[in-house]
Amino acid sequence: MVQLTPNSSYGLTLRLKLPNQTGRLAQLTQAIADAGGNLEDVRLLERNRQWVTREITVDASSSEHAEEIIAAVKQVDQVVLLKAEDRTFRLHEGGKIEVTSRIAVRNQDDLAMAYTPGVGRVCKAIAADPERVYDLTVKQNMVAIVTDGSAVLGLGNLGPEGALPVMEGKALLFKEFAGIDAFPVCLATQDTDEIVETVKRIVPVFGGVNLEDISAPRCFEIEARLKAETDIPIFHDDQHGTAIVVLAALTNALKLVGKSFGDIRIVINGAGAAGVAIALLLQKAGAQNILLCDRQGILSRDRTDLNPQKQAFAVEESGQLADAMKNADVFLGVSAPGVVSVDMVKSMAADPIVFAMANPIPEIQPELVSGLVAVMATGRSDYPNQINNVLAFPGVFRGALDCRAKAMTTGMFLEAAHAIAALVTPDDLDAEHIIPSVFDPRVSQAVASAVQQAAREEGVARV
């Protein structure tokens, strides 16, 4: 496995005391470099004739690598390590979100209108016309981020408390990229019936529900039941957000190699929530030859261990992932680190497209197939072509909330993908730029507009 690039997610802040002598800082930075650390910043905190106190920011590639850097620093002669702090843990201290007021309560008049007795008139108006809840409360701009903590990132079943930092992060992204107020709802149950009933009972507060990190196949039933039993948009981001961004990126990648959806062989490794949703959306986009693989290999019709979602993609062909990849035009990985070899990539068709999206370690490191693939994408931010759901879900919900959609539809997902793809112009399109940056301010607005238009055409928009 290729050594991962040091990055801020394993960043350290080191506070150090060292002699005020020429060359001492150079010795220290060299020790960090020799340990493989990536120096980000050096700040002078205090200095006298004998000593200098500095704060140094260093990126590492893993927790173990961070410990190696700390050990290397301690070995530098006469350098005293005063404090070593994990930057990511420091950022999370106290949580990442808060509730703030939209209005100021400065005097008795403000209080009388915002709360009792004035608020009673507003309550009665909503009771008389329930649709006014959208105009007069937070419901118009509020999303519930619901999880049971059963499938947190690629880390497994961490439970509701373990899932909370991810849900907080999701809420932060909703606000940053689409101005949407979102709140984490981490449920202390993994019973499907209890989850559905709990979400149904909190629906009056929220204009939409983002399901997150719920294990397959339960996530399929939970989403389907909530869509049938509520009248607000229900969106499982692990499924549909991933599928939207993959479709957008693949649309542009195919332009580069001169191939079309109807003619290509696509292999998807990982037949959970994301893999199945990707396959479904690619079919809607025109793909006809899709092979899904799980840990046991190709989803073939002779297997007896497939759930209904997997059975829908069962094919006559059988074998392992290596067999599926022979002569494949596209590989899409939503599975596990290191499951693809260089020889597997070499067995693919001419101008292969590889999206290795397992995080943090992809199915195959990009460095290993440089020059062998036409287009390479990962889920990581330190390589080109990051497949990141933040390109989709803020804009999807912005559009759904603004038109007060009653549901999410496949048509809305397709249009969202097309809108993302279209932001990369023909002049800008190349093998390392098939998808917009997550910080491109046009993305959320473009996706929201496309989603609204699709919602109106499909008759699910209230406004």
N, C-alpha and C positions, 0 to 999 in steps of 0.2 A: 504494500500500500504506500502510495506517495505521501510524504509528509504534508499535512495540511498547512495552508498559508496562515501565519499568525494574524489574528483579527481581534477587534475590540471586544467581542463577546467573551474572550478570555483575558481581557486587559487587566493590568496591575497598575496601581499607583504606589510608588515606593518613596518613602521619606528617609533621607540618608544624611548622615553627618560625615564629612571627610576633611582631611587636612587642607588648609588654604595654601596649596602648593601647586606650582606649574606641573601639568601633566596628570594630576590625580583624577580629574574628570574624564580624561581620555582613557585612563586605565579602566575606569568603571564602565564606560560605554563599550569599550572593547570586550570586557567580560560578558556584558549583556549580548553583544553581537555573537561572540563565540558560543554562547548558550542557545543561539537561534532566536533570540528576542528581537522584535521590531520596535526600535525606539521611536516614540511618537512626540514626546515633548519633554523639555527640561526647564524647570523654573527655579530661580534663586529665591529662597525664602529668608535667609539670614546669613550675614557674613561678619566676621571679625578678623583680627590679624592671624589667629591660630586656626579657626575652623570655618567651614562653609556648610550650611544646611540647604539641601536641594530636594525638590520633589520631581520625580521622574515618572513619566507614563510609558509603559511598555506593553506591547501586544504579544500574546502567546498563542499557541495553537491548540492547547488543551489544558485541563487542570494540572495534569502531571507535568506538562512543559512549564507551566507557571512556577511550580515548585522547583524545577531545575534552575530556572532563572534566579529565583530567590537564593538558592544554594550557591550559585555562581557569584552573586553579588556579595554574599557573606564571606567569600574566600578572598576578596580584594583586600590587600593589606591596609590596615588603619581605617577602613570604611566601616561605619557603624550603621546598621539598619535599624532605624527608629520605629518604622511602621510599614507594614505591607498590607495593602487593601485591594480586595477584588472589586474592580470598577462596576461590574454587572450587579453584584449584590448590593453595592452602595447605591446604585441607581434605583433599586427596588425597595430600599428601606422606607417604610411608611406607606408603601403602595404608590401607584403611578397615576391614580385619578382621584378626583374629589368632586363633590357637588357644590355648585356655586349658585347664587341668586341672580336672576335676570333683572330684577328691579331693586331699587333701594328703598328701605323703610326708614324714613328720616323723621317722621312725626306721626301724630295721632291720626291725621287724615289718611296717610299712606297705610297705616295699620288697619284702619277701618275698611278700606277698600280691598287690600290684599287678603285680609282674614276677616274675622267676624266684626260687624254684622254683614258687610257688603258681599262677602263670598257666598252667603246663603242664596242671594238672587241668582248668581251664576250657577250654583248647584241645581236650582229649580229649572233654569233654562235648559240645562243638559238633560235633566230627567224628562222634560217635556219633549225634547228633540235630541235623541242620543247622538246624532251625527255632529252636533255642536261640540262634542268632546274633542274633536279634532281642532276646532278653532280656539277653544278656551282652555286647553290643558297641554301638558307636555306630550300627550299621545301622538301629536302630529309629527314629532321629531325624535321619538324615543324608541330604541330597539333593545330587546332583551337578548343577552348573549347567554344561552342556556347550555349547560354541560352536566354530565354525571361523572366526569373525570375518568372514564373507562378507557380512553385511547388518547392520552395527552401527547401531542406531537408524535415523535417516534419512540416515546419513552414507556408507553404501556399504561396500565391501570394504576394511576396515582391517587385516585379519589378526588372528592370535590375540593378539599383544601389544597392539594397539590396542583390542581388545575387552575386555581384562582389567579396566579401571576399571568398565565396565558390570556385569560379572559379580561384581566385588567389591560393588558397590552392591546387586545382587540378593541376595547372601548376607546383607548387612546387613539388608535388608528382611525376609527370611525370619526372621531372629533377632528383630528388633524387633517384628514383627507376629504371629508365630506360635510363637516359641520354638524354631524349627527350625534345626539346624546345617546349613549348606550350604557347599559349597566350589567355587570356580571351576575348571573343567577346560577350558582353552583349547587346542585341538588345532592342531598345526602341519601340518594337511592339510585340503584341501577336496575330497578324493576320497570319494564316498559310501560305497563298500565299506570303506575304511579307517576312516571315522568309526564305522560300524556295528560293525565288529570291535573297535575300541578300546573303545567304550562297553560292549559285551558282556563284555569282559575285566575291567572295573573294577566291574561290577555287584555282586560279593560284598560290597563295602564299603558300598554305598548302598541305602537303602530306597526311593528314587525318583530319577528323572532329569528335570530341567527343561532342555529344549532351548531355545536362545536365539540369536537373531540369526544364523540360518542361511538363506541365500537360497532363494527359491522358483525352480523347483519341486522342488529337491533335498530341501528340508525335509519335503515330503510323503512321499517314499520313505523317508527316514531314520526318520521317526517310525513309519511303517507297519511297516517291517522290525523295528525295535526292539520294538514292541508284540507282534509275532508271535514274536520269538526270545528274549524275556526274560520273567521272571515278576514284575516290579515295575512300578509306575505310570510311564508315560512321558507327559510333558506338554510340548507345544510352546507356550510362553506367548504368543508372537507370534500364534499362531492362537487357541488356546482361551481364554486369559486375556482377550484383547481381546473375543472373541465373548461371553463370559459377562457382562462389564461392559456392553457395548453392549446386550445383551438386557435386562439389569436396568434400565438407564436408559430404554430405549425402551418397556418395559412400563409404566413410570410416566408417561412423556411421553404415551403414547396415552390413558391415563386422563384426563389433563388436557384433551385435545381431543375425547374421546368417540368414538374410533375403535378398531377391532379389527384384529388381525393379518391375519385372513382377507380384509379388505376394502380394504387399503391397497396403494398402489403405492410400492415401495421402490427407490431408486437407490443403488447402492454404487459409489463411484469408487475404484478400486484393486483389482485382481484378483490380488493376490499372496497370501501366506499368510494375512494378517489378513482380507482381503476375502472370500476363499473360505470361511474358517472362520465368519465372521459369517453369510454367506448360508446355510451348512449348518445352523447352530444356529437361525437365524430360521425356516427351513423346518420344523424340528422343533417350533418354538413355534407354528406355524400359518400363517406367511406363505406366500402363494401367488403373489404377483406381484412378483418380484425381478428387477431389471435390473442386471447387473454391467457396469462400464465399465473399460477400461484406456486406455493412451495413444492407441490407435487408435480408441477409441470403444466403442460397445455390443458386447458379446460376442454376435454374431449368427451364425446357422447358415451364412451364406454366406461366413464367413471361413475361411481355410485355415491360419491361423497360431496356432491355439489348442492349448495342451497339454491333456492329459486332464482336469485339474482345471477348466480354463476351459470345455472342451467340455460338461461336465456342466451348465453354466448358460447355454449358448447358446440364443438365442430367435429367433423370426422377425423381430422388429423390428430395424432397423439405424439407424445414424446416430451422431452425436457426443454428448458428455455433455449439451450444451444441449438436444438432442432428447429424450434420456432424461428430463430433469428437468421437461419440460412435463407439468403435471397430476400430478406426483409428490407424494405425501403426506409422504414421508420422504427426506432425503438423508443418507447416511452416507459420510464421506470418510476414507479411509485411504490418502492418495495424496501430493499435492504442494501447496506453498504457492500460493495465489492463483489456482487453476484455476476457481473459481466466481465468477461476476459477480453483481451486484445484479439485473440483468435475468433471469438464470437463476432466482434465488430468486423474483422476481415472477411467473415463469411457472408456479410450483408451485401445487398445489391449495390450497384454503382451509385456514387454520391449519397452515401447513407446519412440519415438525420438521427442524432442521438440526443434525447432529453433524459439525462440521468438525474432525477429529482429527489432521491433520498437525501434526507438532511440529518445531521450535518455532513455526513460522508456519502457521496453519491455512489451509484451502482458501479461506475467506473470513473477513475480520475481523468479529467480532461487532458492532463499532460501525457497520459499513456496512449491516447489516440490522436494526438495532434498530427495532422497531415493525412489521417486515415478517414476522417469524416468531413462531410461538406458543411454541416452545421452542428454545433454542440451547445447544449443548454443544461443548466443545473438549477437547483433551488437555492444556491449560495449567492451572496452579494459580492463576493470577491472574485467572481468569474463573469465574463460577459453573458448576456442572455439569461438573467435570473427569472425563473418562472415563479412569480410571487403573487399570492392571492390578493394582496392589497391593491393590485391593479384592477380587481373586479368588485369585491364586496362593498366598498364604500359607495361607488357610483351606482351599483345595482340597487342598494337600499335607498340612496338619495332619489333615484328615479321612481322607485316604488312608493316611497313616502310622499313625494311631491304630487303624484297623481292618485294617491290613496288607493293603491291597488288592493284588490281583494285576495290576490294569490300571485305566486311566481309561476311563470310558464317557460317551457322550452324555447318558445319564440323570443322571449325576453333575454334568455341566456345566449342564443345565437346572435342576436343583434348587439349584445354587449361585447361579444368576442369580435364581431366585425368592426365595431367602433374602436376597440383597442388596436386591432391590426392596422386599421386605416391611418392611425396616427404616425406610423412609420412610412414616410413618403418613399416613392421609388428612388429618389436621389439619395436618401439616407439608408436605404436597405442594404445590408451586407451581412456576411456570415457571423459577425459579432454584434449585429444590431438588428434583431428580428422582432424586438418587443420594446415598447417605450420604457423609460426609467420610471420607477415607482414615485419619483419626485417630480415627474412631469405634471405641471398644474392643469394640463388640458384633460388628463385621463378621466378623472371623476366626473367632470362636466359632460364629456363626450359619452361616457357610459350611461350617465343619468338620462341624457336626452334620448339615447337609443332605446333604453328600457321603457321610458314613458311612451314613446311612439309605439313600441310593440304592445305595451299594455292596453293602449287605446284601440289599436287594431284588433286585438284579441278579446276586447270587451270586458277586461278585468279592472279597468280604471274607473274610479268613482268620480274623478274630477277631469 
